Amino acid sequence: MSYMRFNFRSQTLGHYVDVSVCFPTDEYSYYPQGEMLKFAYDERKRRAYHPGMKLQTVYLIHGGGDDDTLVYRYSNAERYARENNVMLVTPNIANSFGIDTQYGVYYQTFLSEELPVVIQSLFCSSPAREDNFIIGYAMGGNVALGTAILHPEKFAECVDISGGIGMTLDTETLQAELSGSFFREHFPLYNTSFGEAAKIDGSAYDLFTAAKRSVTEGSTLCPLHLIVGSKEFIRERVENDARILEELGYPSDLRVKEGYDHDFILWDEAIRYSLDKLLPLKRFSDKP
């Protein structure tokens, strides 16, 4: 696997941003399959590199307090991506909740509009909707969920792992969090990012209204998978999102992992399961 940390100036964010990018290079050869391999230690069949080749891409969104590198240091995401012949992209979105914040930094626009264009222009990432997916864990789970609902035309499927803070289908829960004292006292960035609770209804942060409108209008929908550990403190919030999605008739499913808590033991397993089983990846069993 090839890992690189790419840095570029984002016009949307107004500053340089780090993006971790992984490519499944271990499974590719610079000479065509069928030719005599030159190295005795490397005799397995491989796909050949070719100019213009495109890879399916999974945008893997990190959790709160993390950066773009942590998921690769604390999990085996890199290996799972190699085994499934997929490219991973993890931008550093700080503690932004993946939204266009009230303090004027537009992370949702960055994720849904600018970043895909940059990645598909500079790297071998396929621009086709059916080749693009979004996964997130913890804060990143809510970011993935929200991005997929707000921009379903961008992604073929989404996996929300342990999404317990930020965007939610339950608008009243978000409003209660913003109105309460907990976040104001312990994490004021939450209120600074989302703004006033009274203004959430009908805003860009109102996922329920966006999801309902898409279902009612018969718009393209991005199938959603929600995963949560049975011991997680945010289990009820995730299950509530799953319930609302089901009531709306939005294509979605919920998986509760028994015995797992809110940590990388679950997130590593869930990333593996998502890449191995959940997402419709081409993998190596399909034709190049």
Backbone as numpy.savetxt, mean C-alpha at the origin, in Angstrom:
# Nx Ny Nz CAx CAy CAz Cx Cy Cz
17.62 -10.27 -5.31 16.78 -9.09 -5.31 17.66 -7.84 -5.31
17.22 -6.84 -6.00 17.94 -5.58 -6.03 17.16 -4.54 -5.23
17.86 -3.88 -4.31 17.22 -2.84 -3.49 17.95 -1.53 -3.74
17.18 -0.48 -3.94 17.78 0.83 -4.07 16.91 1.85 -3.33
17.56 2.90 -2.84 16.83 3.99 -2.22 16.95 5.19 -3.14
15.84 5.50 -3.77 15.77 6.54 -4.78 15.31 7.84 -4.12
15.94 8.95 -4.48 15.60 10.24 -3.90 15.31 11.23 -5.02
14.18 11.91 -4.93 13.87 12.91 -5.96 13.08 14.05 -5.34
13.06 15.17 -6.03 12.30 16.32 -5.55 10.86 16.20 -5.99
9.98 16.08 -5.02 8.56 15.99 -5.30 7.96 17.39 -5.42
7.35 17.66 -6.55 6.67 18.94 -6.71 5.44 19.03 -5.81
4.79 17.89 -5.61 3.59 17.86 -4.78 3.91 18.14 -3.32
4.96 17.50 -2.80 5.33 17.65 -1.39 6.13 18.92 -1.14
6.84 19.38 -2.17 7.65 20.58 -2.02 9.00 20.34 -1.40
9.45 19.06 -1.43 10.78 18.74 -0.89 11.25 17.42 -1.48
12.52 17.11 -1.26 13.06 15.83 -1.71 12.51 14.72 -0.84
12.24 13.58 -1.45 11.64 12.46 -0.73 12.37 11.17 -1.08
12.54 10.30 -0.09 13.18 9.00 -0.29 12.12 7.96 -0.64
12.48 7.09 -1.58 11.59 6.01 -2.00 12.43 4.73 -2.12
12.06 3.70 -1.38 12.72 2.40 -1.51 12.08 1.63 -2.65
12.93 1.07 -3.53 12.45 0.32 -4.69 13.17 -1.02 -4.75
12.41 -2.10 -4.90 12.98 -3.44 -5.02 12.62 -4.04 -6.37
13.59 -4.72 -6.99 13.36 -5.40 -8.26 13.76 -6.87 -8.10
13.04 -7.80 -8.74 13.35 -9.23 -8.60 14.49 -9.66 -9.52
15.64 -9.03 -9.40 16.74 -9.27 -10.34 17.34 -10.67 -10.23
17.22 -11.32 -9.08 17.83 -12.64 -8.91 17.24 -13.66 -9.88
16.05 -13.40 -10.38 15.38 -14.36 -11.26 15.56 -14.03 -12.74
16.44 -13.07 -13.06 16.63 -12.67 -14.45 18.07 -12.86 -14.89
18.24 -13.08 -16.18 19.55 -13.30 -16.77 19.78 -12.31 -17.90
21.02 -11.95 -18.14 21.31 -11.03 -19.24 21.45 -11.78 -20.56
21.39 -13.12 -20.55 21.39 -13.88 -21.80 20.10 -14.70 -21.86
19.62 -15.01 -23.06 18.33 -15.68 -23.22 18.30 -17.07 -22.59
17.11 -17.50 -22.17 16.95 -18.86 -21.67 17.27 -19.83 -22.80
17.80 -20.97 -22.42 18.11 -21.98 -23.42 19.55 -21.95 -23.86
20.21 -20.83 -23.69 21.63 -20.76 -24.04 22.46 -21.45 -22.95
23.63 -21.90 -23.32 24.54 -22.52 -22.36 24.92 -21.50 -21.30
24.65 -21.85 -20.05 25.01 -20.94 -18.97 26.52 -20.95 -18.77
27.08 -19.81 -18.50 28.54 -19.68 -18.40 29.07 -20.01 -17.01
28.15 -20.01 -16.01 28.64 -20.16 -14.65 28.07 -21.43 -14.03
28.94 -22.30 -13.58 28.52 -23.60 -13.05 27.64 -23.45 -11.82
27.85 -22.37 -11.07 27.09 -22.21 -9.83 25.70 -21.64 -10.07
25.35 -21.37 -11.30 24.08 -20.71 -11.58 23.41 -21.37 -12.78
22.84 -22.56 -12.56 22.34 -23.35 -13.67 20.81 -23.37 -13.78
20.12 -22.74 -12.87 18.66 -22.76 -12.96 18.17 -21.88 -14.08
16.97 -22.19 -14.58 16.40 -21.39 -15.65 15.99 -20.02 -15.14
16.20 -19.03 -15.95 15.81 -17.67 -15.59 15.15 -16.99 -16.77
14.40 -15.94 -16.47 13.89 -15.09 -17.52 15.01 -14.16 -17.97
14.92 -13.74 -19.22 15.96 -12.85 -19.74 15.53 -11.39 -19.64
16.49 -10.55 -19.28 16.25 -9.11 -19.36 16.01 -8.74 -20.82
15.15 -7.78 -21.06 15.01 -7.26 -22.42 14.57 -5.81 -22.34
15.07 -4.99 -23.24 14.70 -3.57 -23.24 13.19 -3.39 -23.32
12.68 -2.52 -22.46 11.26 -2.24 -22.47 10.42 -3.17 -21.61
11.06 -4.11 -20.93 10.31 -5.03 -20.07 9.59 -4.24 -18.96
8.43 -4.76 -18.54 7.63 -4.11 -17.51 7.29 -5.10 -16.41
7.33 -4.63 -15.17 7.02 -5.47 -14.02 5.72 -5.03 -13.36
5.00 -6.00 -12.82 3.89 -5.65 -11.95 4.48 -4.97 -10.71
3.72 -4.07 -10.12 4.25 -3.24 -9.04 3.29 -3.20 -7.86
3.86 -3.38 -6.67 3.10 -3.26 -5.43 3.63 -2.06 -4.67
2.77 -1.09 -4.42 3.13 0.05 -3.56 2.89 -0.40 -2.12
3.97 -0.50 -1.37 3.94 -1.02 0.00 4.13 0.16 0.96
3.07 0.52 1.68 3.07 1.75 2.48 3.42 1.45 3.94
4.38 2.18 4.47 4.88 1.93 5.82 3.94 2.45 6.91
4.19 2.05 8.14 3.37 2.44 9.27 3.82 3.75 9.91
3.05 4.21 10.87 3.38 5.43 11.58 4.67 5.30 12.36
5.49 6.33 12.31 6.76 6.31 13.01 7.86 5.61 12.25
7.52 4.96 11.12 8.51 4.25 10.31 8.99 5.15 9.16
9.91 4.61 8.38 10.29 5.27 7.13 10.24 4.24 6.02
10.71 4.59 4.85 10.60 3.69 3.70 11.49 2.47 3.80
12.50 2.48 4.68 13.42 1.34 4.77 13.00 0.30 5.80
12.20 0.68 6.78 11.98 -0.19 7.94 11.33 -1.52 7.57
10.36 -1.50 6.67 9.68 -2.74 6.33 10.65 -3.74 5.70
11.70 -3.26 5.03 12.68 -4.15 4.42 13.70 -4.65 5.44
13.85 -3.90 6.53 14.76 -4.32 7.59 14.10 -5.22 8.62
12.78 -5.06 8.79 12.06 -5.80 9.82 11.23 -6.95 9.28
11.14 -7.07 7.95 10.38 -8.16 7.36 11.18 -8.76 6.21
10.62 -9.82 5.61 11.24 -10.45 4.45 10.54 -10.05 3.16
10.00 -8.84 3.12 9.26 -8.38 1.95 10.07 -8.50 0.67
11.35 -8.22 0.77 12.22 -8.28 -0.40 12.23 -9.69 -0.99
12.36 -10.70 -0.13 12.38 -12.09 -0.59 11.03 -12.50 -1.17
9.95 -12.10 -0.49 8.62 -12.46 -0.98 8.37 -11.85 -2.36
8.86 -10.64 -2.58 8.70 -9.99 -3.88 9.48 -10.74 -4.96
10.69 -11.16 -4.63 11.50 -11.93 -5.58 10.79 -13.22 -5.96
10.24 -13.91 -4.98 9.59 -15.19 -5.23 8.32 -15.04 -6.07
7.76 -13.82 -6.08 6.52 -13.58 -6.83 6.71 -12.70 -8.05
7.98 -12.44 -8.40 8.31 -11.68 -9.61 7.59 -10.34 -9.67
7.69 -9.58 -8.58 7.00 -8.30 -8.53 7.94 -7.22 -8.00
7.70 -6.01 -8.42 8.48 -4.85 -7.99 7.77 -4.20 -6.81
8.52 -3.79 -5.80 7.97 -3.10 -4.63 8.42 -1.65 -4.63
7.50 -0.77 -4.22 7.81 0.66 -4.11 7.28 1.16 -2.78
8.18 1.69 -1.94 7.78 2.21 -0.64 8.26 3.65 -0.49
7.36 4.61 -0.58 7.74 6.01 -0.39 7.78 6.36 1.10
8.61 7.32 1.45 8.63 7.82 2.83 7.55 8.91 2.95
6.45 8.56 3.63 5.36 9.53 3.77 5.24 10.07 5.20
6.27 9.82 6.02 6.31 10.34 7.39 5.03 9.97 8.14
4.67 10.74 9.16 3.42 10.50 9.89 2.31 11.37 9.29
2.00 11.08 8.03 1.11 11.96 7.27 -0.31 11.43 7.15
-0.51 10.13 7.49 -1.80 9.45 7.30 -2.18 9.37 5.83
-1.23 9.71 4.95 -1.45 9.59 3.52 -2.53 10.50 2.97
-2.74 11.64 3.60 -3.81 12.55 3.17 -3.22 13.87 2.68
-4.04 14.63 1.99 -3.69 16.02 1.68 -3.99 16.80 2.96
-2.96 17.09 3.72 -3.13 17.61 5.08 -3.63 19.05 5.12
-4.19 19.39 6.26 -4.66 20.75 6.49 -3.49 21.72 6.68
-2.29 21.18 6.95 -1.14 22.08 7.09 -0.43 22.30 5.75
-1.05 21.80 4.67 -0.61 22.20 3.34 0.35 21.30 2.61
0.57 20.07 3.09 1.41 19.12 2.36 0.50 18.02 1.82
0.57 17.77 0.51 -0.44 16.95 -0.16 0.06 15.52 -0.43
0.02 14.72 0.62 0.53 13.35 0.53 -0.37 12.45 -0.32
-1.68 12.64 -0.26 -2.57 11.80 -1.06 -2.37 12.08 -2.55
-2.20 13.33 -2.91 -1.92 13.67 -4.30 -0.58 13.09 -4.73
0.39 13.15 -3.85 1.71 12.57 -4.13 1.59 11.07 -4.40
0.86 10.34 -3.54 0.74 8.89 -3.66 -0.07 8.46 -4.88
-1.14 9.15 -5.14 -2.06 8.70 -6.19 -1.77 9.27 -7.56
-1.08 10.40 -7.63 -0.85 11.04 -8.93 0.63 11.16 -9.29
1.41 11.80 -8.44 2.80 12.08 -8.83 3.68 10.84 -8.79
3.64 10.10 -7.68 4.56 8.97 -7.52 4.41 7.92 -8.62
3.19 7.47 -8.97 3.08 6.48 -10.04 3.67 6.96 -11.37
3.46 8.23 -11.69 4.01 8.76 -12.94 5.53 8.71 -12.92
6.13 9.11 -11.80 7.60 9.10 -11.68 8.13 7.67 -11.77
7.53 6.77 -11.02 7.99 5.37 -11.00 7.84 4.72 -12.37
6.71 4.94 -13.03 6.47 4.32 -14.33 7.30 4.96 -15.44
7.76 6.18 -15.22 8.60 6.85 -16.21 10.06 6.48 -16.09
10.54 6.34 -14.86 11.97 6.13 -14.64 12.37 4.68 -14.42
11.38 3.81 -14.11 11.68 2.41 -13.84 10.81 1.50 -14.69
11.06 0.21 -14.62 10.35 -0.76 -15.48 9.01 -1.18 -14.86
8.25 -0.22 -14.39 6.95 -0.46 -13.77 5.83 -0.35 -14.80
5.01 -1.38 -14.89 3.91 -1.37 -15.85 2.88 -0.31 -15.47
2.39 0.47 -16.43 1.37 1.49 -16.15 -0.05 0.92 -16.13
-0.23 -0.33 -16.54 -1.56 -0.91 -16.63 -2.17 -1.08 -15.23
-3.44 -0.75 -15.11 -4.12 -0.87 -13.81 -4.02 -2.28 -13.26
-4.19 -3.29 -14.12 -4.18 -4.67 -13.65 -2.81 -5.12 -13.14
-1.80 -4.29 -13.34 -0.45 -4.62 -12.87 -0.02 -3.81 -11.66
-0.93 -3.02 -11.09 -0.58 -2.17 -9.95 -1.46 -2.46 -8.75
-0.82 -2.55 -7.58 -1.49 -2.93 -6.34 -0.97 -2.05 -5.21
-1.74 -1.98 -4.13 -1.30 -1.20 -2.98 -1.56 -1.98 -1.69
-0.54 -2.04 -0.85 -0.59 -2.72 0.44 -0.06 -1.75 1.50
-0.59 -1.82 2.69 -0.04 -1.02 3.78 -0.26 -1.72 5.10
0.58 -1.40 6.08 0.41 -1.96 7.42 0.33 -0.82 8.43
-0.45 -1.05 9.51 -0.67 -0.04 10.56 -1.19 1.26 9.91
-0.56 2.39 10.18 -1.00 3.62 9.53 -1.07 3.44 8.02
-0.10 2.73 7.47 -0.06 2.49 6.03 -1.23 1.67 5.54
-1.83 0.85 6.42 -3.00 0.10 6.03 -4.16 1.02 5.72
-4.36 2.04 6.57 -5.41 3.02 6.32 -5.10 3.86 5.09
-3.81 4.14 4.87 -3.40 4.90 3.69 -3.74 4.10 2.43
-3.41 2.80 2.44 -3.72 1.95 1.29 -5.22 1.89 1.05
-5.98 1.69 2.13 -7.43 1.62 2.04 -8.00 2.90 1.44
-7.59 4.03 1.98 -8.12 5.31 1.51 -7.73 5.61 0.07
-6.48 5.33 -0.27 -6.01 5.60 -1.62 -6.75 4.75 -2.64
-6.99 3.48 -2.30 -7.70 2.57 -3.21 -9.15 2.99 -3.40
-9.79 3.49 -2.35 -11.18 3.92 -2.45 -11.30 5.23 -3.21
-10.38 6.15 -2.95 -10.44 7.46 -3.60 -9.97 7.41 -5.06
-9.09 6.44 -5.37 -8.55 6.33 -6.73 -8.58 4.88 -7.20
-9.76 4.29 -7.30 -9.87 2.87 -7.66 -9.39 2.57 -9.08
-9.30 3.60 -9.91 -8.84 3.39 -11.28 -7.33 3.16 -11.35
-6.63 3.37 -10.24 -5.17 3.24 -10.23 -4.69 1.84 -9.87
-5.49 1.09 -9.09 -5.01 -0.17 -8.53 -5.97 -1.32 -8.79
-5.41 -2.49 -9.06 -6.23 -3.67 -9.31 -6.79 -4.23 -8.01
-5.99 -4.22 -6.93 -6.46 -4.69 -5.63 -5.65 -4.01 -4.52
-6.21 -4.05 -3.30 -5.61 -3.39 -2.14 -5.66 -4.32 -0.94
-4.61 -4.26 -0.12 -4.60 -5.00 1.14 -4.32 -4.03 2.29
-5.25 -3.96 3.22 -5.12 -3.13 4.43 -4.78 -4.07 5.58
-3.56 -3.96 6.09 -3.09 -4.81 7.18 -3.03 -3.98 8.47
-3.83 -4.31 9.44 -3.79 -3.65 10.75 -4.03 -2.14 10.65
-4.90 -1.72 9.73 -5.14 -0.29 9.58 -5.92 0.29 10.75
-5.22 0.93 11.67 -5.88 1.35 12.90 -5.88 2.83 13.20
-5.31 3.66 12.31 -5.29 5.09 12.59 -5.36 5.85 11.27
-6.14 6.92 11.27 -6.25 7.72 10.06 -7.54 7.45 9.31
-7.47 7.34 7.99 -8.65 7.20 7.17 -9.47 5.96 7.54
-10.79 6.11 7.49 -11.69 5.03 7.87 -13.02 5.21 7.17
-13.77 4.11 7.01 -15.13 4.19 6.45 -16.11 4.74 7.48
-15.74 4.67 8.75 -16.63 5.14 9.82 -16.32 6.61 10.11
-17.00 7.49 9.41 -16.76 8.93 9.55 -17.00 9.41 10.97
-17.99 8.84 11.63 -18.29 9.25 13.01 -17.14 8.91 13.95
-16.48 7.78 13.73 -15.33 7.41 14.55 -14.20 8.41 14.38
-13.92 8.78 13.12 -12.87 9.77 12.86 -13.22 11.10 13.52
-14.46 11.51 13.43 -14.89 12.77 14.04 -14.76 12.71 15.56
-15.09 11.56 16.15 -14.97 11.40 17.60 -13.51 11.47 18.03
-12.63 10.88 17.23 -11.20 10.93 17.54 -10.69 12.37 17.50
-11.15 13.12 16.52 -10.69 14.50 16.37 -11.29 15.41 17.43
-12.47 15.05 17.92 -13.14 15.87 18.94 -12.66 15.56 20.35
-12.12 14.37 20.52 -11.71 13.94 21.86 -10.40 14.56 22.32
-10.04 14.25 23.53 -8.83 14.83 24.13 -7.57 14.00 23.92
-7.74 12.70 23.61 -6.56 11.81 23.55 -5.54 12.29 22.54
-5.96 12.48 21.28 -5.01 12.87 20.25 -4.52 14.30 20.46
-5.37 15.17 20.95 -4.94 16.55 21.21 -3.82 16.59 22.24
-3.89 15.70 23.23 -2.90 15.69 24.29 -1.66 14.86 23.95
-1.85 13.75 23.22 -0.75 12.82 23.00 -0.20 12.81 21.58
-1.00 13.23 20.62 -0.55 13.20 19.22 -1.27 14.31 18.45
-0.97 15.56 18.75 -1.68 16.69 18.13 -1.55 16.77 16.62
-0.57 16.07 16.05 -0.42 16.05 14.61 -1.67 15.50 13.93
-2.39 14.64 14.63 -3.62 14.05 14.09 -4.63 15.15 13.76
-4.88 16.01 14.73 -5.82 17.11 14.51 -5.29 18.13 13.51
-3.99 18.37 13.58 -3.38 19.32 12.64 -3.50 18.82 11.21
-3.45 17.50 11.02 -3.52 16.92 9.68 -4.94 16.92 9.12
-5.91 16.47 9.93 -7.29 16.32 9.45 -8.13 17.58 9.63
-7.77 18.41 10.58 -8.55 19.63 10.80 -9.74 19.41 11.72
-10.77 20.22 11.55 -11.91 20.19 12.44 -12.85 19.02 12.16
-13.31 18.39 13.24 -14.21 17.24 13.10 -15.48 17.61 12.35
-15.99 18.80 12.56 -17.25 19.23 11.96 -17.17 19.36 10.44
-15.94 19.44 9.92 -15.78 19.64 8.48 -15.44 18.36 7.73
-15.46 17.21 8.40 -15.09 15.95 7.76 -16.15 15.48 6.77
-17.42 15.61 7.14 -18.50 15.16 6.26 -18.39 15.78 4.87
-18.35 14.92 3.85 -18.29 15.41 2.48 -16.94 15.90 2.03
-15.94 15.83 2.90 -14.60 16.30 2.55 -13.79 15.18 1.89
-12.56 15.48 1.55 -11.67 14.48 0.95 -11.30 13.38 1.94
-11.63 13.57 3.22 -11.33 12.58 4.25 -12.53 11.67 4.55
-13.63 11.91 3.86 -14.88 11.17 4.11 -14.93 9.95 3.17
-14.30 8.85 3.60 -14.23 7.66 2.76 -15.59 7.02 2.54
-16.45 7.10 3.55 -17.77 6.49 3.43 -18.53 7.08 2.24
-18.54 8.40 2.17 -19.25 9.06 1.07 -18.63 8.72 -0.28
-17.30 8.66 -0.34 -16.62 8.33 -1.59 -16.93 6.90 -2.02
-16.88 5.97 -1.06 -17.16 4.57 -1.38 -18.61 4.38 -1.80
-19.52 5.00 -1.08 -20.95 4.88 -1.40 -21.24 5.46 -2.78
-20.64 6.59 -3.09 -20.86 7.21 -4.40 -20.36 6.29 -5.52
-19.20 5.68 -5.34 -18.66 4.78 -6.36 -19.56 3.58 -6.59
-20.08 3.02 -5.50 -20.97 1.87 -5.61 -22.27 2.27 -6.30
-22.84 3.39 -5.87 -24.11 3.85 -6.42 -24.01 4.18 -7.90
-22.90 4.79 -8.30 -22.73 5.21 -9.69 -22.24 4.09 -10.58
-21.93 2.94 -9.99 -21.43 1.83 -10.79 -20.03 2.05 -11.32
-19.24 2.82 -10.59 -17.87 3.14 -11.01 -16.95 1.93 -10.83
-15.78 2.04 -11.41 -14.76 1.02 -11.20 -14.43 0.95 -9.72
-14.38 -0.25 -9.17 -14.06 -0.44 -7.76 -12.79 -1.26 -7.62
-12.00 -0.94 -6.61 -10.78 -1.68 -6.31 -11.09 -2.68 -5.20
-11.07 -3.98 -5.46 -11.32 -4.96 -4.41 -10.38 -4.77 -3.22
-10.93 -4.88 -2.01 -10.19 -4.60 -0.79 -10.10 -5.86 0.08
-8.91 -6.11 0.60 -8.69 -7.19 1.56 -8.24 -6.56 2.87
-8.89 -6.89 3.97 -8.53 -6.37 5.28 -8.01 -7.52 6.14
-6.87 -7.30 6.78 -6.25 -8.31 7.64 -5.98 -7.69 9.00
-6.32 -8.41 10.07 -6.06 -7.91 11.42 -5.77 -9.09 12.35
-4.92 -8.86 13.33 -4.62 -9.90 14.31 -5.69 -9.96 15.38
-5.95 -11.14 15.92 -7.00 -11.30 16.93 -6.68 -10.57 18.22
-5.39 -10.30 18.47 -4.99 -9.64 19.71 -4.74 -8.15 19.54
-4.98 -7.61 18.36 -4.66 -6.20 18.12 -5.63 -5.26 18.82
-5.08 -4.17 19.34 -5.91 -3.17 20.01 -6.80 -2.42 19.04
-6.46 -2.47 17.75 -7.27 -1.78 16.74 -8.18 -2.75 16.00
-8.34 -3.94 16.52 -9.15 -4.95 15.82 -10.57 -4.44 15.55
-11.20 -3.82 16.54 -12.58 -3.37 16.38 -12.71 -2.34 15.26
-11.71 -1.46 15.13 -11.75 -0.43 14.08 -11.68 -1.07 12.70
-10.80 -2.08 12.54 -10.67 -2.76 11.26 -11.95 -3.54 10.93
-12.47 -4.25 11.93 -13.70 -5.01 11.71 -14.87 -4.10 11.37
-14.87 -2.91 11.95 -15.93 -1.96 11.65 -15.85 -1.48 10.20
-14.63 -1.22 9.72 -14.45 -0.85 8.32 -14.95 -1.98 7.42
-14.61 -3.22 7.78 -15.04 -4.37 6.98 -16.56 -4.49 6.95
-17.20 -4.24 8.09 -18.68 -4.31 8.18 -19.32 -3.26 7.28
-18.80 -2.03 7.33 -19.37 -0.96 6.52 -19.21 -1.25 5.03
-18.05 -1.76 4.65 -17.81 -2.10 3.25 -18.80 -3.16 2.77
-19.02 -4.16 3.62 -19.97 -5.22 3.26 -21.38 -4.66 3.10
-21.79 -3.76 4.00 -23.12 -3.16 3.93 -23.28 -2.31 2.67
-22.19 -1.68 2.23 -22.24 -0.87 1.02 -22.25 -1.72 -0.25
-21.89 -2.98 -0.11 -21.78 -3.83 -1.29 -20.47 -3.64 -2.02
-19.47 -3.11 -1.31 -18.14 -2.89 -1.89 -17.38 -4.22 -1.89
-16.72 -4.61 -2.96 -15.99 -5.88 -2.99 -14.86 -5.90 -1.95
-15.02 -6.72 -0.93 -14.04 -6.72 0.16 -14.16 -8.00 0.96
-13.13 -8.29 1.73 -13.17 -9.42 2.64 -12.28 -9.13 3.84
-12.53 -9.84 4.93 -11.80 -9.65 6.19 -11.19 -10.97 6.63
-9.92 -10.90 7.05 -9.24 -12.06 7.60 -8.69 -11.71 8.98
-9.14 -12.44 9.99 -8.64 -12.24 11.36 -7.63 -13.34 11.64
-6.38 -12.95 11.89 -5.30 -13.91 12.14 -5.22 -14.21 13.63
-5.61 -15.40 14.00 -5.66 -15.78 15.41 -4.27 -15.80 16.04
-4.18 -15.17 17.21 -2.94 -15.20 17.99 -1.94 -14.11 17.64
-2.24 -13.30 16.64 -1.31 -12.26 16.21 -1.64 -10.91 16.83
-0.59 -10.11 17.06 -0.73 -8.79 17.65 -0.28 -7.73 16.63
-0.22 -6.49 17.09 0.09 -5.34 16.24 1.60 -5.18 16.14
2.24 -6.03 15.34 3.70 -6.00 15.23 4.14 -6.67 13.93
5.48 -6.66 13.72 6.01 -7.19 12.47 5.92 -8.70 12.35
5.61 -9.39 13.42 5.37 -10.83 13.30 4.15 -11.06 12.41
3.11 -10.28 12.67 1.91 -10.33 11.82 2.18 -9.72 10.46
2.79 -8.55 10.43 2.93 -7.81 9.18 3.80 -8.57 8.19
4.85 -9.22 8.67 5.69 -10.03 7.79 4.87 -11.16 7.18
4.12 -11.86 8.02 3.29 -12.96 7.54 2.21 -12.48 6.57
1.61 -11.33 6.88 0.54 -10.80 6.03 1.07 -10.33 4.67
2.26 -9.74 4.65 2.86 -9.34 3.38 3.16 -10.57 2.54
3.70 -11.60 3.16 3.96 -12.85 2.44 2.67 -13.43 1.87
1.64 -13.51 2.71 0.36 -14.07 2.29 -0.26 -13.25 1.16
-0.14 -11.94 1.26 -0.70 -11.07 0.23 -0.04 -11.31 -1.12
1.29 -11.39 -1.12 2.02 -11.58 -2.38 1.89 -13.01 -2.90
1.87 -13.97 -1.99 1.78 -15.38 -2.40 0.38 -15.80 -2.84
-0.64 -15.30 -2.14 -1.99 -15.84 -2.30 -3.06 -14.83 -2.72
-3.05 -13.65 -2.12 -4.18 -12.73 -2.30 -4.18 -12.00 -3.64
-3.06 -11.41 -3.98 -3.01 -10.56 -5.16 -2.86 -11.39 -6.44
-3.54 -10.99 -7.51 -3.47 -11.74 -8.78 -2.19 -11.41 -9.55
-1.07 -11.83 -8.99 0.23 -11.57 -9.62 0.51 -12.63 -10.68
1.30 -12.25 -11.68 1.62 -13.18 -12.77 2.60 -14.25 -12.30
3.50 -13.86 -11.42 4.48 -14.79 -10.86 5.27 -15.49 -11.97
5.97 -16.56 -11.62 6.83 -17.21 -12.60 6.16 -18.38 -13.32
4.98 -18.76 -12.85 4.28 -19.85 -13.52 3.65 -19.40 -14.82
3.47 -18.07 -14.95 2.89 -17.52 -16.16 3.99 -17.25 -17.20
3.56 -17.00 -18.41 4.52 -16.68 -19.46 5.06 -15.27 -19.24
6.32 -15.04 -19.58 6.91 -13.70 -19.45 6.11 -12.67 -20.24
